Amino acid sequence: MARTDALFRSAYNQTVDLLSGIQPGAPLPSELKLADTLKVSRTVVRAVQKKLSEEGIIGLEGRHKPLLRAIAAGDRLAEREEYISLPELEGRFLDWVLRFDVPADTPLNVTQLARQFSVPPHLLQEFLAGLSHFGLVERRPRGGWRLLGFTADYAMELSDFRALLEVNAARVVTALPDAHPVWSAIARLEREHADLLARIDTDFRDFSRLDERFHATINGVVKNRFVVDFQKVISLIFHYHYQWDKQFERDRNKAAIGEHLRIIAALKARDAEAVQAAVLAHLMTSKETLRASLRVHRLG
């Protein structure tokens, strides 16, 4: 798809999304306001309005351009097939931030980043709006976004909050009945940990993915809408921290496997106090590993 066509389709879909929030009969924003909102030229805005009129979505009556009908699910245009998915965007963006290439207080150019991450601008805007709840980015007073950054203070605060969530999740697991699917998943994880421990000298780098699945399995038992998104960011950040400092990586991962197995043993024994102690000990180790990684990057 040509770049101009991709730009038009993105602007069109962003306009459709904007119109979904207003009632039929209400006027569209002015060309100037739309151009500023969409970060496109007024020529592109006029092309978008013409297409909306052809689809019977808006009326073109001089300067008065009312919404004629409610927006339907099929009104958006198909965009480039090579756009990445939202989970891929989450990974790429956090990888970009956590590689420490971007200093705190950096203004974020949505148009430029949308091209960099291969997503339409409206999707990036939505992603940044969601990410703002976690304190990594914020809206600028005059529009746009600013990266607050991944700092030592942020990392330590996130570690402490993680402990609250994960201790609670592990305690919930101990109270679940034998028939709950989490127990078969834990049994499978126990076997996988034992298998990796047996080949740790050569395959220690496989631990990162196993660690991610281990914590996701336990945390997944808590169905709380206020926790789910925080768990996602916590998981991504602590998943990446295993990649920051390669020194003593084998020994760290071997020790973490032992900590995971102690948690699993406490869970299987349904011993809530032992579970809490094992989880807190593991998370303290993880916090210290994170702190050491930050010092390597002169952020701790």
C-alpha positions in Angstrom: 0.0 0.0 0.0 1.4 3.4 -0.9 2.3 5.7 1.9 -0.3 8.3 1.0 -3.0 5.7 0.9 -1.9 4.4 4.3 -2.0 7.9 5.7 -5.5 8.5 4.4 -6.8 5.2 5.8 -5.3 5.9 9.1 -6.7 9.4 9.2 -10.1 8.1 8.0 -10.3 5.4 10.7 -9.2 7.9 13.4 -12.0 10.2 12.3 -14.5 7.3 12.4 -13.3 6.6 16.0 -13.8 10.2 16.9 -17.3 10.2 15.4 -18.3 7.1 17.4 -18.4 9.4 20.5 -21.0 11.9 19.2 -24.7 11.7 18.5 -26.3 11.9 15.0 -27.0 15.5 14.1 -24.0 16.8 15.9 -21.5 18.8 13.8 -18.0 17.6 12.9 -15.0 19.5 14.3 -13.6 22.1 11.9 -11.1 21.1 9.2 -8.4 23.0 11.1 -9.2 21.2 14.4 -9.4 17.8 12.7 -6.1 18.4 10.9 -4.4 19.3 14.2 -6.0 16.3 16.0 -5.0 13.8 13.3 -1.6 15.4 12.6 -2.3 15.5 8.9 -2.8 18.2 6.3 -6.2 19.8 5.6 -6.1 18.2 2.1 -6.2 14.8 3.8 -9.0 16.0 6.1 -11.0 17.0 3.0 -10.4 13.6 1.4 -11.6 11.9 4.6 -14.7 14.1 4.7 -15.5 13.3 1.1 -15.3 9.6 1.8 -17.5 9.9 4.9 -20.1 11.7 2.8 -20.0 9.1 0.1 -20.6 6.4 2.8 -23.6 8.4 4.1 -22.0 9.0 7.5 -21.8 12.8 7.3 -23.5 15.5 5.4 -21.5 18.2 3.4 -23.6 21.4 3.6 -21.0 24.1 3.3 -19.3 24.6 6.6 -22.0 22.6 8.4 -21.1 18.9 8.3 -23.5 17.0 10.6 -23.2 13.3 11.5 -26.1 11.6 9.7 -26.1 8.3 11.5 -24.4 6.3 14.3 -21.0 4.7 13.5 -21.2 1.0 12.8 -18.5 -1.7 13.3 -17.9 -2.0 9.6 -17.3 1.7 8.9 -13.5 1.5 9.4 -11.3 0.8 6.4 -8.9 -2.1 6.3 -5.4 -0.8 7.0 -2.0 -2.3 6.1 -1.6 -6.0 6.8 1.9 -5.5 8.1 0.7 -3.6 11.1 1.7 -5.4 14.3 -0.7 -6.5 17.0 -1.3 -4.7 20.3 0.6 -7.3 22.3 3.6 -6.9 19.9 3.3 -3.1 20.3 3.5 -3.5 24.1 6.6 -5.6 23.8 8.3 -3.4 21.3 7.6 -0.2 23.2 8.7 -1.5 26.6 11.8 -3.0 25.0 12.6 0.4 23.5 12.1 2.1 26.9 13.8 -0.5 29.0 16.9 -0.7 26.8 17.6 2.7 28.3 18.0 4.4 24.9 15.3 7.0 25.8 16.0 9.4 28.7 13.2 10.5 31.0 11.3 13.7 30.0 11.6 12.8 26.3 8.7 14.2 24.2 7.1 11.4 22.2 6.3 12.1 18.5 3.2 9.9 17.8 3.5 10.1 14.1 7.2 9.1 14.1 6.7 6.3 16.7 3.7 4.9 14.8 6.0 4.5 11.8 8.8 3.1 14.0 6.6 0.5 15.6 4.5 -0.2 12.5 1.1 0.7 13.9 -1.6 3.2 12.9 -1.3 6.5 15.0 -4.7 6.0 16.6 -3.6 2.6 18.0 -0.5 4.1 19.4 -2.5 7.0 21.0 -4.8 4.4 22.7 -1.8 2.4 23.9 -0.1 5.5 25.4 -3.4 6.5 27.1 -3.5 3.1 28.7 0.2 3.2 29.6 -0.3 6.6 31.3 -2.0 4.8 34.2 1.3 3.1 35.1 3.4 6.3 35.3 5.6 5.6 32.4 4.2 8.3 30.1 1.9 11.4 30.6 0.0 13.8 28.4 1.7 17.1 27.8 -0.3 20.2 28.8 -0.4 21.4 25.2 -1.0 18.1 23.6 1.2 15.1 22.8 3.0 12.8 25.2 6.0 12.8 27.4 8.1 9.8 28.6 8.5 9.9 32.3 11.1 7.1 32.1 12.0 3.9 33.8 14.0 5.2 36.8 15.4 3.5 39.9 12.5 4.9 42.1 10.0 3.6 39.6 11.5 0.2 39.6 11.6 -0.1 43.4 8.0 1.1 43.8 6.9 -1.4 41.2 8.8 -4.1 43.0 7.0 -3.3 46.2 3.6 -3.2 44.5 4.4 -6.5 42.7 4.9 -8.2 46.1 1.4 -7.2 47.3 -0.2 -8.6 44.2 1.8 -11.8 44.0 1.5 -12.8 47.6 -2.2 -12.3 47.4 -2.4 -14.4 44.2 -0.4 -17.2 45.7 -2.6 -17.3 48.8 -5.7 -17.5 46.5 -4.1 -20.6 44.8 -3.7 -22.4 48.1 -7.5 -22.2 48.6 -8.5 -23.5 45.2 -10.0 -27.0 44.9 -8.0 -29.9 43.4 -10.1 -29.9 40.3 -9.1 -26.3 39.4 -7.0 -26.2 36.2 -4.2 -24.2 37.9 -3.0 -27.4 39.7 -2.4 -29.2 36.4 -0.6 -26.1 35.1 1.6 -26.0 38.3 2.4 -29.7 38.0 3.5 -29.1 34.4 5.6 -26.1 35.5 7.2 -28.2 38.2 8.3 -30.8 35.6 9.6 -28.0 33.3 11.6 -26.4 36.1 13.2 -29.8 37.0 14.0 -30.4 33.4 15.7 -27.0 32.9 17.6 -27.4 36.2 19.1 -30.7 34.8 20.5 -28.8 31.8 21.1 -25.4 33.3 24.8 -25.3 32.3 23.9 -25.1 28.6 20.3 -23.8 28.5 20.2 -21.2 31.4 18.9 -18.6 29.0 15.6 -20.5 28.6 14.7 -19.5 32.1 13.3 -16.1 31.1 10.3 -17.5 29.3 9.8 -20.1 32.0 9.8 -17.4 34.6 7.3 -15.4 32.7 4.9 -18.4 32.5 5.4 -19.3 36.1 4.3 -15.9 37.4 1.5 -15.6 34.8 0.1 -18.9 35.9 -0.1 -18.0 39.6 -1.2 -14.4 39.0 -3.8 -15.5 36.5 -6.1 -16.9 39.2 -7.0 -13.4 40.4 -9.7 -12.1 38.1 -9.7 -8.4 39.1 -10.1 -5.8 36.4 -7.9 -3.3 38.4 -5.0 -5.8 38.6 -4.9 -7.3 35.2 -3.2 -4.4 33.3 -0.8 -3.8 36.2 0.2 -7.5 36.1 0.9 -7.1 32.4 3.3 -4.3 32.8 4.9 -5.9 35.8 5.4 -9.1 33.9 7.0 -7.4 30.9 9.4 -5.3 33.0 10.5 -8.2 35.2 10.8 -10.4 32.2 13.1 -7.9 30.5 15.3 -7.4 33.6 16.7 -10.9 33.1 18.2 -9.6 29.8 19.8 -6.4 31.2 22.8 -7.8 33.1 24.4 -11.0 31.7 27.0 -11.3 34.5 26.4 -14.4 36.6 23.2 -15.1 34.6 23.5 -18.9 34.9 23.9 -18.8 38.7 21.0 -16.3 39.1 18.7 -18.4 37.0 19.6 -21.6 38.8 18.9 -19.9 42.1 15.6 -18.6 40.8 14.6 -22.1 39.7 15.2 -23.3 43.2 13.0 -20.5 44.6 10.2 -21.3 42.2 10.3 -25.0 43.2 10.1 -24.0 46.9 7.0 -21.9 46.1 5.5 -24.8 44.2 6.1 -27.1 47.1 4.4 -24.7 49.5 1.5 -24.3 47.1 1.0 -28.1 46.8 1.1 -28.4 50.6 -1.6 -25.7 50.8 0.5 -24.0 53.4 -0.4 -20.3 53.1 2.2 -19.0 55.5 5.0 -21.0 53.8 3.7 -19.8 50.4 3.9 -16.1 51.6 7.4 -16.6 52.9 8.7 -18.3 49.7 7.1 -15.7 47.4 8.5 -12.8 49.4 12.0 -14.4 49.5 11.9 -14.9 45.7 10.6 -11.4 45.0 13.3 -9.9 47.3 15.9 -11.7 45.2 14.3 -10.4 42.0 14.3 -6.9 43.4 18.0 -7.1 44.2 18.7 -8.4 40.7 16.8 -5.5 39.3 18.6 -3.1 41.5 22.0 -4.5 40.4 21.0 -4.2 36.8 20.0 -0.6 37.3 23.4 0.1 38.8 25.1 -1.4 35.7 23.1 1.1 33.6 23.9 3.9 36.2 20.3 4.3 37.1 20.4 2.8 40.6 
